[in-house]
Amino acid sequence: MPEIAYLGPPGTFTEQATRLLTADFDAELVPCETVPVALAAVRSGEVLAAGVPVENSVEGSVPATLDALTEDDPLIAVKEVVIPVQFDVFAQPGMTLGEVGTVASHPHALAQVRGWLAEALPKADVRAVSSTAAAAAAVADGEYDAAISAPVAGEHYSSLQRLATGIADVRDAVTRFLLVRRPGTLPEPTGADRTSICAVIGDEVGTLSDMLAELSLRGINLSRIESRPVKDHFGHYRFYLDFDGHVADARIGEAMAALQRRCDSVRFLGSYPKADRKPASVRPGSSEQAFRNAAEWLAAVRAGRLA
Ligand SMILES: O=C(O)C(=O)Cc1ccccc1
């Protein structure tokens, strides 16, 4: 049975997402302490793939994932899922909110309950740990007084009591997760796909706008752009781009080839079906047929077949 790594321990949001990402095959889920550890297990071949959090509707992208995707051998995303995230508070039995002196969670979770913490636990010492379930496990071990975790953590750490539920500052928050594996055959285009790339561009006038123009000229919808520093080169950045379409689509292929010419480097991070299954809107001049017609026309011109 293929092994699939995820940000553990059991009871994380990433475990729930990874179960959905692997719902169509038999998989054994392997908890890892961090996202880089999970991705290293994919790179070394220890596991087939990993489920990782990539972006949250409130707190933005997960920097550890973006960095770990690009700072070593290439990996590609083959599937995405978006799940709602709600948070509960867990503590040892008998403890009241007023007695909580230390509260732990994943940094992304802490950022999404800032308002609640300020109101309900204004004096508590807030500790960032590797995941929401790691926080619950640490509370069960007596390291902290309270954990902010996924509601499902209550099933895994059953010695704990739930002190509060639904504490997120923004209701309806969602997080996007990717299933990532070593490069190989790509998922088939579905007409409702997303492509992710990471591009490094020079510190010169117009390079970013030229890069974006390659997409807009071909009617490609950019759904996310994010920059992260190239760590050993102050002032240089990697740009992470998500756009609608599959690398097998003519307009996407042409845009990627243009980016490869213009940018210092481009890393392909995958083409995979969008979680919302919304088909890409394609302008008439950018359709597959339009590209085929144009290629045939050009071939004819070059062969001297036109009057
Ligand atoms: O710690 C977890 O449970 C995770 O899966 C990471 C995370 C944290 C907060 C929101 C979404 C994902």
The ligand as a Tripos MOL2 file, in Angstrom:
@<TRIPOS>MOLECULE
LIG
   12    12     1     0     0
SMALL
NO_CHARGES

@<TRIPOS>ATOM
      1 O1         -1.4610   22.1910   12.4940 O.co2     1 LIG1
      2 C1         -2.3260   21.7260   11.7490 C.2       1 LIG1
      3 O2         -3.3500   21.1470   12.1400 O.co2     1 LIG1
      4 C2         -2.1260   21.8860   10.3410 C.2       1 LIG1
      5 O3         -2.5390   21.0490    9.5870 O.2       1 LIG1
      6 C3         -1.5360   23.1720    9.8450 C.3       1 LIG1
      7 C4         -2.6310   24.1700    9.8380 C.ar      1 LIG1
      8 C5         -2.7820   25.0400   10.8840 C.ar      1 LIG1
      9 C6         -3.8270   25.9690   10.8650 C.ar      1 LIG1
     10 C7         -4.6980   26.0000    9.8010 C.ar      1 LIG1
     11 C8         -4.5380   25.1090    8.7670 C.ar      1 LIG1
     12 C9         -3.5070   24.1870    8.7670 C.ar      1 LIG1
@<TRIPOS>BOND
     1     1     2 2
     2     2     3 1
     3     2     4 1
     4     4     5 2
     5     4     6 1
     6     6     7 1
     7     7     8 ar
     8     7    12 ar
     9     8     9 ar
    10     9    10 ar
    11    10    11 ar
    12    11    12 ar
@<TRIPOS>SUBSTRUCTURE
     1 LIG1         1 GROUP 0 **** ****
